[in-house]
């Protein structure tokens, strides 16, 4: 039985992080008798050579990748471990039986589990995808995402597994605890951040004694949405209180932005932004999330402070949460490095153990 890992959509940042983790960490921590096989959607064919410990087959489009997988899947002993996905063709392959249930394992990255769009074509696809998502041999995800998945599919075997989030190698400068309260609003320029709603909430909760930094350099071609956020900010705050960053930031530049802040504010209605939350936790910066974000279950399980946007928030509440983070032993946090290695070992030993039989 062969195990093939699948990255079914061209998401350079996340895909590179996962490939790097397999190539540079798991190849040492959990070596395999053969190079682990990956099938990847990417416009950058150079990745085939960038990860010498992996065997990578690269396709330019989602459709071409799905066609390749359907061809391989004719050998019913082959098993696919799909990370993230975001590929309609793969869901349709499952739905039509071209890939069988026992062949398909899914590592959920959040977005594919949720149905955010109101467009008719997406609503129709969601109905099909919902049926396909129950035809899976096993799912792997955060505790929160597993709780969402099991509301529909309680009998599918599940395993808690965390994405190998990139962490800062060096400690950030200590954040200030004095006024004005400096808030990192959202982790990107995507509308799922609900920036306008968050700006209104911040004005109501904290008044005018704040500075707000909003990174919006990703995704591309979001100028219209940025303009709507700028309009909302101008209606609620003075011009020098809100700084909107429109350039895409690399990781080190993003860390410098985070270091200026002493509160994060993220009201995603789904699991999102764990990388940013991890950097904040690691540097004792509390944050506010939505109760609709099921990742609160993971935070609570790790005994980390959870602040909801519907709570009554003030400087004392924030300082108390900050002190809880300072006092917390972070070495055992399950979604931090190296603790998340335990979950990967268990999952891969289980799948690859079957392969060896």
C-alpha angles and dihedrals in degrees: 000000000000124000115211121186115216130204098186101186135044101252100148100191098048095036093051091048092053095044090049090051092052094043101044105024112025093040085065103029095044109014119195128213088237133028109276112252123236132183109197140181107223140142087209106078089179089083087079088072099034096074108050095178092059134068105224129187111192130205129186097219140033091239094055091049091050091049090053092050093049089053093050091044091067083083095073091200090070116098125199124210104199116199114203097328112189086179119130092192091061092051090050090049089056093044093052094045096246085124112037125225094247090055098056128080119171129208102199117219096184110253099071089056094059135067105217103151122089094196114121095232091054093046089055091049092047089060091055094042091051090059092047093049091065092056096076133119093218143344129217122196150118117305089253096051091047089055090054093046094048093055085074103025110030095162100055110105112250138192130192108241131163128212109247094253117204110244131196112266091208132045115258120238111274111273118236120253096197130090138318097056105227113211129196103213115201129334099248145003093268116123090234085080088070091215097174093051090046092051090054092049093048091052090050095045102040107016119209099325095096144090116212126201117194119189107207105156092113135095106034125244095028097127093123092054092046089054091054091051091048090052092051092047092051091053093052107032143029115267095253093052097068123054116188114196109208099175120089109252127215117224096267093048090048090053090055089055092049090050090063092059136080099187135037122210118197120158099174111157090222141034107297142135099033089151092059092043090052092053090050093049091047089055097042095249112144121217142197122233138176120262085230089067102090091203086088085081091061092046091050093047089055089049093243121148115268119202117186124204090233091058124095103261130191139149093276092054091049093047091050090052090048091053090050089055092048091052095045120105099231097185091088100045102130097217093050128087124289096015094064088063089079092064093047092050092052094047097045094042088053095049097038091044088061088048091057094053 
